[in-house]
Amino acid sequence: MGGRIALVNSLHLMLACSVWVSRSYIPSRLIKGGEPVNDFDPSRIPGYATKKSYAHFDYRVAFKDVEARVCDADFIQRHAFLPLIANKLCHVRFWDGKKTLKTRDIAYASHLDHRIFQYYALQWGKLYDRRALETGIGGVAAAYRSGFHLTNYSVAADAIDAIRRQGDSLVITGDFTHFFDNLDHSYIRKAVRGFFNEGMLPPDHYQVLKNSIALLLLACWRFGEKERALLD
């Protein structure tokens, strides 16, 4: 999804956010255990110099335009996040010769807020990847794992190879309706805190996480074509 923050469908805007993360992106501070790591270069963020086209309450900005503010923890602690703007995406699908219309909700953060979420998603995503590798599940959880150059085909091939090696296996499939819409936000907060020393979020991380959840629950504004024209 690139620059769009699909908050209604996935907080991971934060944890599975609509960004791509390179293996070279390593968060710069407060990794659990105090291990020193290299800073990552924000200029390597995809679309670093590109503005997103969707309409919102603020001006369109590229990451490079606001990098100094986004990377300033003191600024983030004081930043007032704007409401989300919600819309519906409609997709026409054909199955067994029949045409169906599938709609899903999507919410967009303001342009500056999106850049903040994008930056912190990079940090949290890398922390999650490291934790997954440390706990031995790095090859198990494949969804929303950016930067590993995985595709549906490669993951499926790995699973099939594992079944062949193991022999008799039990395969369980499932689908969860409105999975992300019904996530327990208190659990998400607990999970993110677990990435940091003593389970304490730095003030800037706390501000971003708190507002990402609050915007989803309390400040999501729906609008139609008339309102869109006003913002454009």
C-alpha positions as CSV (number, residue, x, y, z in Angstrom):
1,M,0.0,0.0,0.0
2,G,3.0,2.3,0.0
3,G,2.2,5.5,1.7
4,R,-1.3,4.8,2.7
5,I,-1.7,4.0,6.4
6,A,-4.5,1.4,6.5
7,L,-5.2,1.9,10.1
8,V,-8.7,0.5,10.1
9,N,-7.7,-2.8,8.7
10,S,-4.3,-3.1,10.5
11,L,-2.6,-1.3,13.3
12,H,0.4,-2.2,11.9
13,L,0.5,0.6,10.3
14,M,2.6,0.1,13.1
15,L,3.5,-3.6,13.3
16,A,2.5,-4.6,9.8
17,C,2.3,-1.2,8.5
18,S,2.1,-0.3,4.8
19,V,5.9,0.2,4.4
20,W,8.7,-1.9,3.1
21,V,11.6,-2.5,5.4
22,S,15.1,-3.4,4.2
23,R,17.4,-5.8,6.1
24,S,19.7,-2.8,6.5
25,Y,17.2,-0.8,8.5
26,I,18.1,-1.2,12.2
27,P,16.5,0.8,15.0
28,S,18.9,3.1,16.7
29,R,17.9,3.0,20.3
30,L,16.7,1.0,23.3
31,I,16.8,-2.5,22.0
32,K,16.1,-4.9,24.8
33,G,19.3,-6.1,26.4
34,G,21.2,-2.9,25.6
35,E,22.8,-4.2,22.5
36,P,24.5,-1.4,20.5
37,V,23.2,-1.2,16.9
38,N,23.8,0.9,13.9
39,D,21.6,3.8,12.9
40,F,19.5,3.3,9.8
41,D,19.4,5.9,7.1
42,P,15.9,7.4,6.7
43,S,16.9,8.5,3.1
44,R,16.6,4.8,2.2
45,I,12.9,4.8,3.0
46,P,11.0,4.0,-0.2
47,G,9.4,7.1,-1.6
48,Y,11.7,9.2,0.5
49,A,11.4,12.2,-1.9
50,T,7.9,11.5,-3.1
51,K,4.6,13.0,-2.0
52,K,1.5,11.0,-1.7
53,S,-1.5,12.1,-3.7
54,Y,-4.5,11.5,-1.4
55,A,-6.4,14.4,0.1
56,H,-6.2,15.2,3.8
57,F,-6.4,18.0,6.3
58,D,-2.7,19.0,5.8
59,Y,-0.4,19.6,2.9
60,R,1.2,16.8,1.1
61,V,4.8,16.2,2.2
62,A,7.6,13.9,1.2
63,F,9.6,12.2,4.0
64,K,12.6,14.3,3.2
65,D,10.5,17.5,3.8
66,V,9.8,16.6,7.4
67,E,12.6,14.2,8.3
68,A,14.1,16.6,10.9
69,R,10.8,16.7,12.7
70,V,9.9,13.1,12.4
71,C,13.3,12.0,13.7
72,D,13.2,14.5,16.6
73,A,11.9,12.6,19.7
74,D,11.2,15.9,21.5
75,F,9.0,17.1,18.6
76,I,7.1,13.8,18.5
77,Q,6.3,13.9,22.3
78,R,4.6,17.3,21.7
79,H,3.0,16.5,18.4
80,A,-0.8,16.7,18.0
81,F,-2.0,14.1,15.6
82,L,-4.9,14.9,13.2
83,P,-8.0,12.7,12.8
84,L,-8.0,9.9,10.3
85,I,-10.1,10.2,7.1
86,A,-12.0,7.0,6.4
87,N,-13.3,5.7,3.1
88,K,-14.4,2.5,1.5
89,L,-12.5,0.7,-1.3
90,C,-14.6,-1.4,-3.7
91,H,-13.3,-4.3,-5.7
92,V,-15.2,-6.2,-8.3
93,R,-14.5,-10.0,-8.2
94,F,-15.6,-12.8,-10.4
95,W,-16.0,-16.3,-9.0
96,D,-17.5,-19.3,-10.7
97,G,-18.9,-17.0,-13.4
98,K,-20.6,-14.6,-10.9
99,K,-19.7,-11.0,-10.3
100,T,-19.5,-9.8,-6.7
101,L,-18.6,-6.5,-5.1
102,K,-16.3,-6.6,-2.1
103,T,-15.8,-3.5,0.0
104,R,-13.4,-2.8,2.8
105,D,-12.8,0.1,5.1
106,I,-9.6,2.0,4.9
107,A,-8.4,5.0,6.9
108,Y,-5.7,7.5,6.0
109,A,-3.5,9.4,8.4
110,S,-2.6,13.0,7.6
111,H,0.5,13.4,5.5
112,L,2.8,14.4,8.4
113,D,1.3,11.8,10.7
114,H,1.8,9.1,8.0
115,R,5.5,10.0,7.9
116,I,5.7,9.6,11.7
117,F,3.9,6.3,11.6
118,Q,6.1,5.2,8.7
119,Y,9.3,6.0,10.6
120,Y,8.2,4.3,13.8
121,A,6.8,1.3,11.9
122,L,10.3,0.8,10.5
123,Q,11.8,0.7,14.0
124,W,9.1,-1.6,15.5
125,G,9.2,-3.9,12.5
126,K,12.9,-4.4,12.9
127,L,12.5,-5.0,16.6
128,Y,9.9,-7.6,15.9
129,D,12.0,-9.3,13.2
130,R,14.9,-9.5,15.7
131,R,12.7,-11.0,18.4
132,A,11.2,-13.5,16.0
133,L,14.7,-14.7,15.1
134,E,15.9,-14.8,18.7
135,T,12.9,-16.9,19.8
136,G,13.2,-19.3,16.8
137,I,10.0,-18.4,15.0
138,G,11.7,-16.3,12.3
139,G,10.8,-18.9,9.7
140,V,7.3,-19.5,11.0
141,A,5.5,-16.2,10.9
142,A,5.6,-15.2,7.2
143,A,2.8,-12.6,7.0
144,Y,3.6,-8.9,7.1
145,R,7.4,-9.7,7.2
146,S,8.8,-7.0,5.0
147,G,12.4,-7.0,3.8
148,F,12.8,-10.8,3.5
149,H,12.0,-10.9,-0.2
150,L,9.3,-13.5,0.4
151,T,6.4,-14.2,-1.9
152,N,3.3,-16.4,-1.6
153,Y,5.0,-18.8,-3.9
154,S,8.3,-19.0,-2.0
155,V,6.6,-19.4,1.4
156,A,4.2,-22.1,0.0
157,A,7.2,-23.9,-1.6
158,D,9.0,-23.9,1.8
159,A,5.9,-25.3,3.5
160,I,5.5,-28.1,0.9
161,D,9.2,-29.0,1.2
162,A,8.8,-29.2,5.0
163,I,5.8,-31.5,4.6
164,R,7.7,-33.8,2.3
165,R,10.6,-34.0,4.7
166,Q,8.4,-34.7,7.7
167,G,6.0,-37.2,6.0
168,D,2.5,-37.4,7.4
169,S,1.3,-34.0,8.4
170,L,-1.8,-32.2,9.5
171,V,-2.5,-28.9,7.6
172,I,-4.9,-26.5,9.2
173,T,-6.4,-23.6,7.2
174,G,-8.5,-20.8,8.4
175,D,-9.9,-17.3,7.6
176,F,-10.8,-14.7,10.2
177,T,-13.4,-12.1,9.4
178,H,-12.5,-8.6,10.5
179,F,-9.4,-9.9,12.2
180,F,-7.5,-6.6,12.5
181,D,-10.7,-4.7,13.3
182,N,-11.0,-6.8,16.5
183,L,-7.5,-6.9,17.8
184,D,-7.1,-6.3,21.5
185,H,-5.3,-3.0,21.7
186,S,-4.2,-3.6,25.2
187,Y,-2.3,-6.7,24.0
188,I,-0.7,-4.7,21.3
189,R,0.5,-2.1,23.8
190,K,1.9,-4.9,25.9
191,A,3.7,-6.5,23.0
192,V,5.3,-3.3,21.9
193,R,6.5,-2.5,25.4
194,G,8.2,-5.9,25.5
195,F,10.7,-4.7,22.9
196,F,12.2,-2.2,25.3
197,N,14.3,-2.4,28.4
198,E,12.1,-3.1,31.5
199,G,9.0,-2.9,29.4
200,M,9.1,0.9,29.4
201,L,8.2,2.8,26.2
202,P,10.3,5.9,25.5
203,P,8.1,9.0,25.6
204,D,8.1,9.5,21.8
205,H,7.2,5.8,21.2
206,Y,4.4,6.1,23.8
207,Q,3.0,9.1,22.1
208,V,2.9,7.4,18.7
209,L,1.4,4.2,19.9
210,K,-1.1,5.9,22.1
211,N,-2.3,8.1,19.3
212,S,-2.4,5.3,16.7
213,I,-4.9,3.5,18.9
214,A,-6.8,6.5,19.9
215,L,-7.3,7.7,16.3
216,L,-8.6,4.3,15.3
217,L,-11.1,4.2,18.1
218,L,-12.1,7.9,18.5
219,A,-11.0,10.1,15.6
220,C,-11.9,8.5,12.3
221,W,-13.8,10.9,10.0
222,R,-15.8,9.5,7.0
223,F,-16.4,11.6,4.0
224,G,-17.7,11.4,0.4
225,E,-17.1,13.0,-2.9
226,K,-18.2,16.5,-1.8
227,E,-15.9,16.5,1.1
228,R,-13.1,15.1,-1.0
229,A,-13.5,17.9,-3.5
230,L,-13.1,20.5,-0.7
231,L,-9.8,18.9,0.4
232,D,-8.5,18.6,-3.1
